[in-house]
Amino acid sequence: MPEIKSSSRRYKVIDYCLRKMHYPTKEQLIQKIRDMLGERISERTLEEDIRTLREDDGLGYYAPIKYDKRHKGYCYENPHFSLSNIPLKEEEVYSLEFAVGVLRQFKGLKPVKEFEEAVQKIEQYINLSLHSGDAEFEQYVQVEKGTGEKGIEFLEPLFQCIRKQHSVKMLYHKFEGEQAQEYLFHPYMLKEYRNRWYVLGFYPKRGHIITFALDRVVGLDALPQPFERDKSFHADTYFQHSFGITVVHNSKPEKVVLKFAPSQSKFIKTQPLHPSQKILKETKTECRIQLTVIQSHELLMHILSYGAEVEVVQPASLREEIAAMLKKAASQY
């Protein structure tokens, strides 16, 4: 066992003895460590452990351990002291705040939901508002926040249906539709993209996989009848050539070549647009890259977001579509 882990366990036994036993002696402490941990230690090791608990700046326990000559044993000068009540260091508080902020992004999914209460207890215990305050903390660290929580109530039931391979009956309201429509659906997986949750799976009526946004789901019923998952479906390969959440049925990936202005070169290299990205050319006048992707609405929107800083070189169809969209946009000004 590594020494750090071993000594940490001994500290807990010593703490337990000082809180529960009446002035334990060195011999009693050594015997208790042996009984509880199965570890034989010397008197010198025990003395070093006590010194560390009292004085070590790295651990920061500063345990008020004293030897009482009258009772010929050890005790805490402060009877309410415990290693479990040690105040957190400032850097530890900020680390916890950061972690709690990240975890909040996944509210509603059971594996995270199960320890939401624990996260809340941590917040209450360290009293973040006293250490830094929410407003002050967000001046230093901000995590991306979702624009809403609509639809997250369906995460858990969908997760269970995916795991148990049960069909669902879903009431879904499309953006362009006036009324919600009913879908019989075989859910395969959940996917988060840009602070929105989606479920994708097999839609028997169309005979292929489709994707639904959870914030458009109006109602959901888990059905008792199971389905057989398509064994050829694998999430990593299914999204291998997708740009965003959309995978158009029967679409094949294409080589997309983009020419960026030199001002974008460093950003494009350090934050690739897609895992398939390759640098074809880099000069003082341009940075040319190649992506192997399926054309989608998300791809179009991302290219347009660069404005005059990018030019589509190929394929010709994408170049023409982007040009038409830019002309239409320019005509409005």
VMD Tcl script that draws the C-alpha trace (Angstrom):
set ca {
  {0.00 0.00 0.00}
  {1.41 3.47 -0.87}
  {2.70 5.30 2.23}
  {0.45 8.33 1.70}
  {-2.70 6.21 1.60}
  {-1.52 4.12 4.58}
  {-0.74 7.16 6.74}
  {-4.07 8.77 5.82}
  {-5.89 5.70 7.13}
  {-3.86 5.82 10.36}
  {-4.77 9.48 10.86}
  {-8.45 8.53 10.75}
  {-7.94 5.80 13.37}
  {-6.03 8.19 15.64}
  {-8.80 10.77 15.22}
  {-11.41 8.13 16.05}
  {-9.55 7.07 19.20}
  {-9.08 10.64 20.45}
  {-12.80 11.30 20.03}
  {-14.20 8.01 21.31}
  {-11.68 6.71 23.87}
  {-10.77 8.13 27.29}
  {-7.19 9.44 27.08}
  {-5.74 6.60 24.93}
  {-2.08 5.78 25.51}
  {0.53 5.20 22.81}
  {0.18 1.47 23.34}
  {-3.61 1.65 22.94}
  {-3.34 3.75 19.77}
  {-0.82 1.34 18.25}
  {-3.05 -1.62 19.14}
  {-6.15 0.08 17.70}
  {-4.36 0.72 14.40}
  {-3.35 -2.93 14.35}
  {-6.91 -4.10 15.11}
  {-8.67 -1.78 12.64}
  {-6.14 -1.73 9.80}
  {-4.13 -4.89 10.32}
  {-1.02 -2.71 10.27}
  {1.87 -3.01 12.71}
  {3.57 0.30 13.42}
  {6.35 1.37 15.75}
  {6.10 3.91 18.54}
  {8.29 6.22 16.45}
  {5.82 6.04 13.53}
  {2.93 6.89 15.86}
  {4.83 9.88 17.24}
  {5.54 11.07 13.68}
  {1.83 10.71 12.79}
  {0.83 12.79 15.80}
  {3.42 15.44 14.94}
  {2.14 15.55 11.35}
  {-1.46 15.94 12.50}
  {-0.41 18.80 14.77}
  {2.04 20.71 12.59}
  {2.11 19.74 8.91}
  {1.35 22.84 6.80}
  {0.71 20.77 3.68}
  {-2.14 18.81 5.26}
  {-3.36 21.76 7.27}
  {-5.07 19.72 10.00}
  {-3.37 21.55 12.91}
  {-5.01 19.03 15.23}
  {-4.96 20.26 18.87}
  {-3.54 16.99 20.22}
  {-1.99 17.13 23.69}
  {-0.58 14.62 26.14}
  {-2.32 14.77 29.51}
  {0.19 13.86 32.23}
  {-2.49 13.41 34.85}
  {-4.39 10.82 32.77}
  {-1.23 9.53 31.06}
  {-2.86 9.61 27.63}
  {-3.70 11.74 24.61}
  {-6.74 13.92 23.91}
  {-7.97 16.89 21.88}
  {-7.68 20.21 23.71}
  {-10.86 21.18 21.85}
  {-13.34 18.33 22.56}
  {-15.36 19.28 19.45}
  {-12.42 18.92 17.06}
  {-12.55 16.26 14.33}
  {-10.62 15.71 11.11}
  {-13.96 15.55 9.29}
  {-14.70 19.13 10.34}
  {-11.54 20.68 8.91}
  {-12.34 23.94 7.03}
  {-11.48 23.75 3.34}
  {-8.64 25.80 1.96}
  {-9.51 28.66 -0.37}
  {-8.20 26.84 -3.46}
  {-10.24 23.75 -2.48}
  {-13.38 25.87 -2.18}
  {-12.88 27.28 -5.68}
  {-12.22 23.79 -7.07}
  {-15.49 22.55 -5.57}
  {-17.37 25.56 -6.89}
  {-16.05 24.84 -10.37}
  {-17.01 21.14 -10.14}
  {-20.48 21.94 -8.83}
  {-20.99 24.41 -11.67}
  {-20.11 21.77 -14.24}
  {-22.35 19.14 -12.64}
  {-25.33 21.49 -12.76}
  {-25.23 21.26 -16.56}
  {-26.39 17.63 -16.36}
  {-29.35 18.00 -14.01}
  {-32.06 15.45 -14.70}
  {-29.94 12.47 -15.77}
  {-30.15 9.79 -13.08}
  {-26.44 8.92 -12.76}
  {-25.88 12.59 -11.90}
  {-29.23 13.12 -10.20}
  {-28.40 10.46 -7.63}
  {-25.66 12.62 -6.13}
  {-27.32 16.03 -6.61}
  {-28.22 15.92 -2.92}
  {-24.58 15.27 -2.07}
  {-23.56 18.27 -4.19}
  {-26.09 20.41 -2.34}
  {-24.70 19.21 1.00}
  {-21.21 20.17 -0.11}
  {-22.43 23.64 -1.01}
  {-24.14 24.02 2.35}
  {-21.23 22.58 4.30}
  {-18.53 24.84 2.92}
  {-20.99 27.76 2.71}
  {-19.78 29.08 -0.60}
  {-21.51 32.39 -0.16}
  {-19.34 33.10 2.90}
  {-16.10 32.12 1.19}
  {-16.58 33.92 -2.07}
  {-20.21 34.49 -2.93}
  {-21.86 33.33 -6.17}
  {-21.52 36.75 -7.76}
  {-17.83 37.02 -6.91}
  {-17.04 33.49 -8.08}
  {-18.64 34.09 -11.47}
  {-16.31 37.03 -11.97}
  {-13.45 34.50 -12.04}
  {-14.92 31.31 -13.53}
  {-18.00 30.88 -15.69}
  {-19.28 27.62 -17.11}
  {-21.57 27.52 -20.10}
  {-25.18 27.48 -19.02}
  {-28.16 26.09 -20.87}
  {-30.86 28.45 -22.06}
  {-33.54 26.38 -20.39}
  {-34.46 23.10 -18.78}
  {-37.39 22.22 -20.99}
  {-37.42 18.53 -21.82}
  {-34.93 17.32 -19.21}
  {-37.75 15.56 -17.36}
  {-37.70 13.02 -20.20}
  {-34.00 12.18 -19.77}
  {-34.48 9.58 -17.05}
  {-37.44 7.68 -18.59}
  {-35.72 7.65 -21.98}
  {-32.48 6.46 -20.40}
  {-34.31 3.54 -18.78}
  {-36.08 2.66 -22.05}
  {-32.74 2.70 -23.89}
  {-31.15 0.49 -21.27}
  {-34.05 -1.99 -21.19}
  {-34.74 -1.71 -24.94}
  {-38.38 -0.73 -24.53}
  {-40.31 1.14 -27.20}
  {-41.76 4.57 -26.46}
  {-44.79 6.47 -27.66}
  {-43.81 10.08 -28.01}
  {-45.86 13.21 -28.60}
  {-43.63 15.59 -30.52}
  {-44.23 19.18 -31.59}
  {-42.13 20.23 -34.60}
  {-41.14 23.87 -34.93}
  {-43.01 24.21 -38.21}
  {-46.07 22.22 -37.16}
  {-49.19 23.61 -35.55}
  {-50.07 20.44 -33.64}
  {-48.03 17.78 -31.87}
  {-47.78 14.41 -33.60}
  {-47.48 10.93 -32.15}
  {-44.43 8.76 -32.88}
  {-43.77 5.12 -32.05}
  {-40.03 5.06 -31.52}
  {-37.16 2.74 -30.53}
  {-34.69 4.93 -28.57}
  {-31.01 4.09 -29.02}
  {-29.08 6.86 -27.31}
  {-29.17 10.34 -25.74}
  {-26.85 13.09 -26.99}
  {-26.20 16.61 -25.77}
  {-25.23 19.28 -28.30}
  {-24.87 22.97 -27.54}
  {-26.86 22.83 -24.31}
  {-29.76 20.91 -25.84}
  {-30.55 17.23 -25.34}
  {-31.55 14.93 -28.18}
  {-32.68 11.33 -28.44}
  {-32.02 9.27 -31.55}
  {-33.18 5.84 -32.50}
  {-35.04 3.72 -35.01}
  {-38.35 4.98 -36.38}
  {-40.18 1.92 -37.81}
  {-42.56 4.00 -39.93}
  {-39.67 5.38 -41.99}
  {-37.37 2.41 -41.54}
  {-34.29 4.35 -40.45}
  {-32.75 6.26 -37.55}
  {-33.98 9.78 -36.77}
  {-33.30 12.37 -34.07}
  {-35.69 14.28 -31.81}
  {-34.94 17.34 -29.67}
  {-36.14 16.80 -26.10}
  {-37.35 20.38 -25.72}
  {-39.94 19.64 -28.44}
  {-41.27 16.52 -26.71}
  {-44.72 17.16 -25.25}
  {-45.46 13.73 -23.80}
  {-43.79 10.36 -23.42}
  {-45.04 6.87 -22.56}
  {-42.80 3.86 -22.03}
  {-44.36 0.83 -23.73}
  {-44.08 -2.74 -22.38}
  {-43.11 -4.24 -25.74}
  {-39.34 -4.56 -26.20}
  {-37.46 -3.92 -29.42}
  {-34.33 -5.45 -30.85}
  {-31.56 -2.93 -31.25}
  {-29.83 -2.86 -34.62}
  {-26.47 -4.47 -33.91}
  {-24.83 -2.49 -36.70}
  {-25.51 0.79 -34.89}
  {-22.53 2.21 -33.03}
  {-22.60 5.77 -31.74}
  {-18.93 6.47 -32.49}
  {-19.18 5.43 -36.15}
  {-22.69 6.86 -36.62}
  {-21.48 10.36 -35.75}
  {-18.03 9.93 -37.24}
  {-18.73 12.21 -40.21}
  {-21.53 14.32 -38.75}
  {-21.12 18.00 -38.10}
  {-23.34 18.67 -35.11}
  {-26.37 16.55 -34.31}
  {-27.74 15.94 -37.80}
  {-27.02 12.77 -39.75}
  {-29.04 12.78 -42.96}
  {-30.30 9.32 -43.89}
  {-28.32 7.68 -46.73}
  {-26.03 10.72 -47.03}
  {-22.38 10.06 -47.70}
  {-19.48 12.08 -46.35}
  {-17.81 14.53 -48.69}
  {-14.46 16.26 -48.72}
  {-15.07 19.89 -47.82}
  {-12.18 22.30 -48.44}
  {-12.25 25.69 -46.70}
  {-9.84 28.60 -47.12}
  {-9.49 30.82 -44.06}
  {-7.92 34.22 -43.70}
  {-4.53 34.12 -41.90}
  {-6.11 35.83 -38.87}
  {-8.06 32.60 -38.25}
  {-5.11 30.25 -38.71}
  {-4.16 29.76 -35.07}
  {-7.77 29.28 -33.96}
  {-8.44 26.70 -36.65}
  {-5.32 24.73 -35.74}
  {-5.83 24.77 -31.97}
  {-9.60 24.22 -32.13}
  {-10.30 21.97 -35.11}
  {-13.74 22.27 -36.67}
  {-14.07 18.49 -36.86}
  {-12.01 15.40 -35.89}
  {-11.36 14.74 -39.60}
  {-9.73 18.15 -40.11}
  {-6.48 18.22 -42.11}
  {-4.30 21.22 -42.83}
  {-3.71 21.31 -46.58}
  {-1.83 24.60 -46.85}
  {-0.67 27.34 -44.54}
  {0.90 30.52 -45.90}
  {0.98 34.20 -45.08}
  {-2.19 34.71 -47.12}
  {-4.34 31.69 -46.21}
  {-4.94 28.58 -44.12}
  {-6.59 25.84 -46.16}
  {-8.18 22.84 -44.43}
  {-10.09 19.73 -45.44}
  {-12.99 18.12 -43.57}
  {-14.64 14.81 -44.37}
  {-18.22 15.41 -43.30}
  {-21.87 14.99 -44.20}
  {-23.39 18.27 -45.33}
  {-25.93 19.57 -42.82}
  {-27.65 22.71 -41.59}
  {-25.16 22.91 -38.70}
  {-22.24 22.88 -41.16}
  {-23.79 25.69 -43.19}
  {-24.41 27.82 -40.10}
  {-20.90 27.28 -38.81}
  {-19.29 28.29 -42.10}
  {-21.50 31.38 -42.31}
  {-20.49 32.37 -38.78}
  {-16.97 33.17 -40.09}
  {-18.33 35.73 -42.55}
  {-15.67 37.14 -44.86}
  {-12.92 35.21 -43.05}
  {-13.67 31.96 -44.92}
  {-14.21 30.79 -48.49}
  {-15.63 27.42 -49.54}
  {-13.32 25.95 -52.17}
  {-15.13 22.65 -52.66}
  {-17.48 20.96 -53.24}
  {-19.06 23.24 -55.82}
  {-22.58 22.54 -54.53}
  {-21.71 23.79 -51.04}
  {-19.86 26.78 -52.45}
  {-22.92 27.76 -54.49}
  {-25.28 27.29 -51.54}
  {-23.16 29.46 -49.25}
  {-22.85 32.12 -51.96}
  {-26.63 32.19 -52.44}
  {-27.22 32.54 -48.70}
  {-24.70 35.40 -48.44}
  {-26.27 37.21 -51.41}
  {-29.71 36.87 -49.84}
  {-28.39 38.17 -46.53}
  {-26.64 41.12 -48.22}
  {-29.83 42.03 -50.09}
  {-31.52 42.79 -46.77}
  {-29.13 45.65 -46.04}
}
mol new
graphics top color blue
foreach p $ca { graphics top sphere $p radius 0.5 }
foreach p [lrange $ca 0 end-1] q [lrange $ca 1 end] { graphics top cylinder $p $q radius 0.2 }
display resetview
